[in-house]
Amino acid sequence: MHNLVWREPLVSKVLFFSLIIFNIAFTQTACQLYHQWVQKIEKLDSWVEITSWPNISIHVPYATPDNFAKVDMYCGSQRVFLHEMAANQFKTSLKWLSENHPDLHFHIWDGGRPLYAQEIMRSQVRGTPLAPFVSSPKPGGMHNYGMAIDLTLKNKDGEFLDMGSHFDDFSIKASARWAVEDSLLEAGELTSEQVENRRILRQAMRAGGFIQLPSEWWHFNAALSGWVRDSSGIQLP
Ligand SMILES: [Zn+2]
Protein backbone atom coordinates (compact mmCIF):
# COMPACT_ATOMS: atom_id res chain seq x y z
CA MET A 1 0.00 0.00 0.00
CA HIS A 2 2.71 2.40 1.00
CA ASN A 3 4.51 1.89 -2.32
CA LEU A 4 1.36 2.35 -4.33
CA VAL A 5 0.69 5.74 -2.77
CA TRP A 6 4.08 6.95 -3.97
CA ARG A 7 4.14 5.18 -7.31
CA GLU A 8 0.84 6.45 -8.67
CA PRO A 9 1.84 10.10 -8.92
CA LEU A 10 5.21 9.02 -10.31
CA VAL A 11 3.55 6.97 -13.06
CA SER A 12 1.20 9.79 -13.98
CA LYS A 13 4.11 12.27 -13.97
CA VAL A 14 6.10 10.02 -16.30
CA LEU A 15 3.04 9.65 -18.54
CA PHE A 16 2.42 13.38 -18.49
CA PHE A 17 5.98 14.28 -19.46
CA SER A 18 6.13 11.49 -22.10
CA LEU A 19 3.00 12.99 -23.63
CA ILE A 20 4.57 16.45 -23.69
CA ILE A 21 7.78 15.08 -25.26
CA PHE A 22 5.70 13.12 -27.79
CA ASN A 23 3.69 16.24 -28.68
CA ILE A 24 6.83 18.36 -29.09
CA ALA A 25 8.44 15.68 -31.29
CA PHE A 26 5.21 15.27 -33.24
CA THR A 27 4.80 19.01 -33.81
CA GLN A 28 8.44 19.33 -34.91
CA THR A 29 8.04 16.48 -37.39
CA ALA A 30 4.77 17.89 -38.75
CA CYS A 31 6.45 21.31 -39.06
CA GLN A 32 9.39 19.91 -41.02
CA LEU A 33 7.05 18.03 -43.34
CA TYR A 34 4.82 21.07 -43.77
CA HIS A 35 7.72 23.34 -44.70
CA GLN A 36 9.06 20.75 -47.17
CA TRP A 37 5.60 20.59 -48.78
CA VAL A 38 5.31 24.39 -49.04
CA GLN A 39 8.78 24.63 -50.59
CA LYS A 40 7.73 22.09 -53.20
CA ILE A 41 4.40 23.86 -53.88
CA GLU A 42 6.07 27.26 -54.26
CA LYS A 43 8.31 25.89 -57.00
CA LEU A 44 5.33 24.61 -59.01
CA ASP A 45 3.82 26.99 -61.60
CA SER A 46 0.62 24.96 -61.48
CA TRP A 47 -0.22 25.80 -57.84
CA VAL A 48 -1.60 29.13 -56.60
CA GLU A 49 -1.71 30.64 -53.12
CA ILE A 50 -5.15 32.14 -52.44
CA THR A 51 -4.52 33.29 -48.85
CA SER A 52 -4.67 37.03 -49.60
CA TRP A 53 -7.38 36.99 -52.26
CA PRO A 54 -10.05 39.69 -51.74
CA ASN A 55 -13.54 38.91 -50.41
CA ILE A 56 -12.58 35.73 -48.57
CA SER A 57 -11.76 34.92 -44.97
CA ILE A 58 -9.67 31.98 -43.83
CA HIS A 59 -9.27 29.96 -40.69
CA VAL A 60 -7.65 26.55 -41.10
CA PRO A 61 -8.57 24.32 -38.13
CA TYR A 62 -5.93 21.74 -39.17
CA ALA A 63 -3.28 24.37 -38.38
CA THR A 64 -4.44 24.29 -34.74
CA PRO A 65 -5.12 21.40 -32.32
CA ASP A 66 -8.82 22.32 -32.52
CA ASN A 67 -9.88 19.73 -35.10
CA PHE A 68 -11.14 16.13 -35.04
CA ALA A 69 -7.58 14.75 -35.10
CA LYS A 70 -6.66 16.98 -32.11
CA VAL A 71 -3.25 17.86 -33.55
CA ASP A 72 -1.83 20.81 -35.49
CA MET A 73 -0.87 19.26 -38.82
CA TYR A 74 0.15 22.47 -40.66
CA CYS A 75 2.64 23.98 -38.20
CA GLY A 76 0.25 26.81 -37.35
CA SER A 77 0.24 28.08 -40.94
CA GLN A 78 -2.94 29.72 -42.21
CA ARG A 79 -1.81 29.72 -45.86
CA VAL A 80 -4.12 28.11 -48.42
CA PHE A 81 -2.98 26.76 -51.79
CA LEU A 82 -4.94 25.29 -54.71
CA HIS A 83 -4.07 23.79 -58.07
CA GLU A 84 -4.46 26.57 -60.67
CA MET A 85 -7.40 24.78 -62.28
CA ALA A 86 -9.34 24.81 -58.99
CA ALA A 87 -8.17 28.37 -58.28
CA ASN A 88 -9.48 29.61 -61.66
CA GLN A 89 -12.81 27.89 -61.07
CA PHE A 90 -12.96 29.44 -57.63
CA LYS A 91 -12.56 32.90 -59.20
CA THR A 92 -15.79 32.24 -61.12
CA SER A 93 -17.55 31.19 -57.90
CA LEU A 94 -16.31 34.37 -56.20
CA LYS A 95 -17.67 36.45 -59.08
CA TRP A 96 -21.04 34.68 -58.93
CA LEU A 97 -21.28 35.24 -55.17
CA SER A 98 -20.40 38.94 -55.38
CA GLU A 99 -22.97 39.47 -58.15
CA ASN A 100 -25.77 37.45 -56.60
CA HIS A 101 -25.17 37.81 -52.85
CA PRO A 102 -22.94 40.87 -52.39
CA ASP A 103 -23.57 40.79 -48.62
CA LEU A 104 -21.92 37.34 -48.32
CA HIS A 105 -18.37 36.04 -48.61
CA PHE A 106 -16.64 32.66 -48.56
CA HIS A 107 -14.91 31.49 -45.42
CA ILE A 108 -12.29 28.83 -46.17
CA TRP A 109 -11.30 25.96 -43.88
CA ASP A 110 -8.93 24.00 -46.13
CA GLY A 111 -7.62 23.69 -49.68
CA GLY A 112 -4.54 21.81 -50.87
CA ARG A 113 -3.43 19.33 -48.25
CA PRO A 114 -0.09 17.50 -47.89
CA LEU A 115 -0.23 13.71 -48.09
CA TYR A 116 1.39 13.31 -44.67
CA ALA A 117 -1.54 15.25 -43.13
CA GLN A 118 -3.96 12.77 -44.69
CA GLU A 119 -1.91 9.98 -43.09
CA ILE A 120 -2.12 11.69 -39.68
CA MET A 121 -5.90 12.03 -40.04
CA ARG A 122 -6.24 8.38 -40.94
CA SER A 123 -4.04 7.22 -38.07
CA GLN A 124 -6.05 9.32 -35.60
CA VAL A 125 -9.38 7.69 -36.57
CA ARG A 126 -8.16 4.14 -37.29
CA GLY A 127 -10.30 1.63 -35.37
CA THR A 128 -12.86 4.26 -34.38
CA PRO A 129 -16.38 4.83 -35.75
CA LEU A 130 -14.97 7.83 -37.64
CA ALA A 131 -12.68 5.67 -39.81
CA PRO A 132 -15.08 5.47 -42.82
CA PHE A 133 -15.28 9.27 -42.98
CA VAL A 134 -11.57 9.92 -43.54
CA SER A 135 -10.20 8.95 -46.92
CA SER A 136 -6.99 6.99 -47.34
CA PRO A 137 -3.79 8.84 -48.35
CA LYS A 138 -3.52 6.27 -51.18
CA PRO A 139 -4.12 6.96 -54.06
CA GLY A 140 -4.40 10.60 -52.93
CA GLY A 141 -7.57 12.54 -52.26
CA MET A 142 -8.70 15.64 -54.12
CA HIS A 143 -7.31 17.90 -51.36
CA ASN A 144 -3.89 16.33 -51.94
CA TYR A 145 -4.10 17.25 -55.64
CA GLY A 146 -5.07 20.84 -54.71
CA MET A 147 -8.41 20.13 -56.38
CA ALA A 148 -10.73 20.36 -53.34
CA ILE A 149 -11.81 23.12 -51.05
CA ASP A 150 -13.65 23.13 -47.71
CA LEU A 151 -15.63 26.30 -47.11
CA THR A 152 -18.76 27.99 -45.87
CA LEU A 153 -20.40 31.42 -46.02
CA LYS A 154 -20.24 34.45 -43.75
CA ASN A 155 -22.35 37.63 -43.80
CA LYS A 156 -21.06 41.21 -43.95
CA ASP A 157 -20.77 41.30 -40.16
CA GLY A 158 -18.43 38.33 -40.29
CA GLU A 159 -21.00 35.94 -38.83
CA PHE A 160 -21.25 32.37 -40.09
CA LEU A 161 -24.40 31.50 -41.98
CA ASP A 162 -26.17 28.71 -40.12
CA MET A 163 -25.64 25.49 -42.10
CA GLY A 164 -27.16 23.19 -39.48
CA SER A 165 -23.92 21.42 -38.62
CA HIS A 166 -20.30 22.25 -37.92
CA PHE A 167 -17.30 21.63 -40.19
CA ASP A 168 -16.11 18.02 -39.84
CA ASP A 169 -19.39 16.97 -38.28
CA PHE A 170 -19.52 13.23 -38.93
CA SER A 171 -23.26 12.88 -38.39
CA ILE A 172 -26.03 12.57 -40.97
CA LYS A 173 -26.53 16.34 -40.64
CA ALA A 174 -23.34 16.84 -42.67
CA SER A 175 -25.01 15.19 -45.67
CA ALA A 176 -25.45 17.41 -48.71
CA ARG A 177 -27.83 15.02 -50.48
CA TRP A 178 -31.00 16.89 -51.37
CA ALA A 179 -33.23 13.97 -50.36
CA VAL A 180 -31.49 13.65 -46.96
CA GLU A 181 -31.72 17.40 -46.39
CA ASP A 182 -35.40 17.30 -47.28
CA SER A 183 -36.07 14.48 -44.84
CA LEU A 184 -34.03 16.22 -42.10
CA LEU A 185 -36.11 19.32 -42.80
CA GLU A 186 -39.30 17.32 -42.49
CA ALA A 187 -38.08 15.75 -39.24
CA GLY A 188 -37.23 19.19 -37.84
CA GLU A 189 -33.51 18.33 -37.70
CA LEU A 190 -32.70 21.14 -40.14
CA THR A 191 -34.52 24.44 -40.63
CA SER A 192 -35.52 25.82 -44.03
CA GLU A 193 -33.05 28.68 -43.48
CA GLN A 194 -30.20 26.21 -42.92
CA VAL A 195 -31.10 24.27 -46.06
CA GLU A 196 -31.40 27.51 -48.05
CA ASN A 197 -27.95 28.65 -46.83
CA ARG A 198 -26.42 25.35 -47.96
CA ARG A 199 -28.04 25.74 -51.35
CA ILE A 200 -26.62 29.26 -51.82
CA LEU A 201 -23.15 27.83 -51.10
CA ARG A 202 -23.77 24.97 -53.52
CA GLN A 203 -25.06 27.28 -56.25
CA ALA A 204 -22.05 29.57 -55.91
CA MET A 205 -19.62 26.67 -56.13
CA ARG A 206 -21.50 25.06 -59.00
CA ALA A 207 -21.18 28.36 -60.91
CA GLY A 208 -17.42 27.66 -60.88
CA GLY A 209 -17.92 24.06 -62.00
CA PHE A 210 -17.30 22.53 -58.57
CA ILE A 211 -18.87 19.22 -57.60
CA GLN A 212 -20.41 18.81 -54.15
CA LEU A 213 -19.19 15.87 -52.05
CA PRO A 214 -22.53 14.29 -51.06
CA SER A 215 -21.45 13.39 -47.52
CA GLU A 216 -20.04 16.81 -46.52
CA TRP A 217 -21.88 20.05 -47.29
CA TRP A 218 -18.62 22.07 -46.95
CA HIS A 219 -16.49 20.01 -49.39
CA PHE A 220 -16.31 20.68 -53.14
CA ASN A 221 -14.16 19.03 -55.80
CA ALA A 222 -13.02 21.03 -58.82
CA ALA A 223 -13.46 18.00 -61.12
CA LEU A 224 -14.36 14.31 -61.05
CA SER A 225 -11.79 12.47 -58.95
CA GLY A 226 -11.33 9.65 -61.49
CA TRP A 227 -10.49 12.17 -64.21
CA VAL A 228 -8.11 14.08 -61.92
CA ARG A 229 -6.19 10.92 -60.97
CA ASP A 230 -6.18 9.14 -64.34
CA SER A 231 -6.51 11.62 -67.20
CA SER A 232 -5.84 15.19 -66.13
CA GLY A 233 -2.07 14.93 -65.99
CA ILE A 234 -2.17 16.65 -62.58
CA GLN A 235 0.57 15.24 -60.35
CA LEU A 236 0.56 14.84 -56.59
CA PRO A 237 3.19 17.26 -55.26
ZN1 LIG B 1 -12.68 18.47 -47.69
Boltz pocket constraint, residues with backbone or C-beta under 6 A from the ligand:
constraints:
  - pocket:
      binder: B
      contacts: [[A, 110], [A, 143], [A, 148], [A, 149], [A, 150], [A, 218], [A, 219], [A, 220]]
      max_distance: 6.0
